[in-house]
Amino acid sequence: MTTYTELMTALAPTDSGFSAHVTPDWQQGRTTYGGLSAALCLEAATRAVPDAPPLRSGQFAFVGPAAGELAIQTTVLRRGKSTLFMGVDLVGEQGLATRAVLTFGAARQSRLSHSDLAMPAVAPAADCPGFFRNGSGPNFTQQFEFKQAGGTPIGTPGAPDFLVWIRHQDPAARSLAALVALADALPPPAVTLFPERAPISTMTWSLDVLAEPVAGDDGWRLMKSRADTVLEGYSAQDMAVWDSAGTPLIVARQNVAVFI
């Protein structure tokens, strides 16, 4: 099994950007799963512009499958005094796989301070049961630990609402890019409504970064994912991620195609 750290260490510079090779243990079916595709885009962007300010938001369109040898092309769209906009294309053997627009912004002094995103009250990860039953998840899920903290258990009919503790199996995977990879590790909660197994495919993902992971913490992240609607073959879902201390790290929206 290729660890997250090994995969990112192997990211190699090229004339047009970077290259990456994703092994099958990081795939979902025939493609690299969306969270890792997004993490590769972010990692390439920060290597291309090492003095980039902190990431504030990212928009990702998962255009096609990302398998085998991948090319990552980065472009500075605009750089101002405090902000940086970058475009990143992840290209696979079948063409464009992921297109990303990343927005970086330096912290500014402000008289305003407001936060209303409290972490749900749940048991610690150590006291929660496993989320996936008998290794039933896609290949990439073996790269993470999953603990059921609330919501609907996977494989059980019910409300399209997941509440799960997640952390990387790789203890060194603590970067912001690693957090982005983790934040897309859950299946779409719409699957709790499926009368039988059916394909799914993430179309777009938009996320806002509220805080970066604290170095040296236990690595557990609580993730809430809820399908607001499942209509006309697409599910719109709302997502949020907290660290184990209750600090909100990421909020996101995702659109998922459901083939049922």
HUWO-V596294 format. One record per pair of residues at least 24 apart in sequence whose C-alpha atoms are under 8 Angstrom apart, sorted by the first residue. I is the first residue (numbers start at 1). J is the second residue. Records with the same first field share a line. If there is no record, write none. Layout:
BEGIN
I->J / J
END
This chain:
BEGIN
1->25
3->143 / 170
4->143 / 170 / 173 / 178
5->170 / 172 / 173
8->40 / 43
16->72 / 73 / 74
17->44 / 48 / 71 / 72 / 73 / 74
18->44 / 71 / 72 / 73
19->69 / 70 / 71 / 72
20->69 / 70 / 71 / 72
21->68 / 69 / 70
22->67 / 68 / 69 / 70
23->68
24->139 / 140
25->139 / 140 / 142 / 143
26->139 / 140 / 141 / 143
27->138 / 139 / 140
28->138 / 139 / 140
29->138 / 139
30->65 / 66 / 67
31->65 / 66 / 67
32->65 / 66 / 67
33->140
34->62 / 181 / 184 / 202
35->180 / 181 / 182 / 183 / 184 / 185
36->180 / 181
37->66 / 90 / 98 / 181
38->98 / 100 / 180 / 181
39->177 / 178 / 180 / 181
40->72 / 177
41->72 / 88 / 89 / 90 / 100
42->102 / 177
43->177
44->72 / 74
45->74 / 86 / 88
48->74
52->84 / 104
53->82 / 83 / 84 / 104 / 105 / 106
54->104 / 105 / 106 / 107
55->102 / 103 / 104 / 105 / 209
56->102 / 103 / 104 / 105 / 208 / 209 / 210
57->102 / 103 / 104 / 206 / 207 / 208 / 209
58->100 / 101 / 102 / 103 / 206 / 207 / 208
59->100 / 101 / 102 / 204 / 205 / 206 / 207
60->98 / 99 / 100 / 101 / 204 / 205 / 206
61->98 / 99 / 100 / 203 / 204 / 205
62->97 / 98 / 99 / 202 / 203 / 204
63->96 / 97 / 98 / 99 / 203
64->94 / 95 / 96 / 97 / 98
65->92 / 94 / 97
66->90 / 91 / 92 / 93 / 94 / 97 / 98
67->92 / 93
68->92 / 93
69->93
82->106 / 107
117->248
118->246 / 248
119->242 / 246 / 247 / 248
122->149 / 150
123->149
125->149 / 165 / 220
131->164
141->185
142->169
143->168 / 169 / 170
144->168 / 169 / 182
145->169
152->192
154->192
155->192
156->192
157->192 / 193 / 194
158->192 / 193
159->192 / 193
160->189 / 190 / 191 / 192 / 193 / 226 / 227
161->189 / 190 / 224 / 225 / 226 / 227
162->189 / 223 / 224 / 225 / 226
163->222 / 223 / 224 / 225
164->222 / 223 / 224
165->220 / 221 / 222 / 223
166->220 / 221 / 222 / 223
167->219 / 220 / 221
168->219
171->219
174->213 / 215 / 219
175->213
176->212 / 213
179->213
183->223 / 241 / 250
188->225 / 227 / 237 / 256
189->225 / 226 / 227 / 237
190->226 / 227 / 230 / 235
194->260
198->258 / 259 / 260
199->258 / 259 / 260
200->256 / 257 / 258 / 259
201->256 / 257 / 258
202->254 / 255 / 256 / 257
203->254 / 255 / 256 / 257
204->254 / 255 / 256
205->252 / 253 / 254 / 255
206->252 / 253 / 254
207->250 / 251 / 252 / 253
208->250 / 251 / 252
209->249 / 250 / 251
210->248 / 249 / 250 / 251
211->247 / 248 / 249 / 250
212->249
213->243 / 249
218->244
219->243 / 244
220->244
233->257 / 258 / 259 / 260
234->258
END
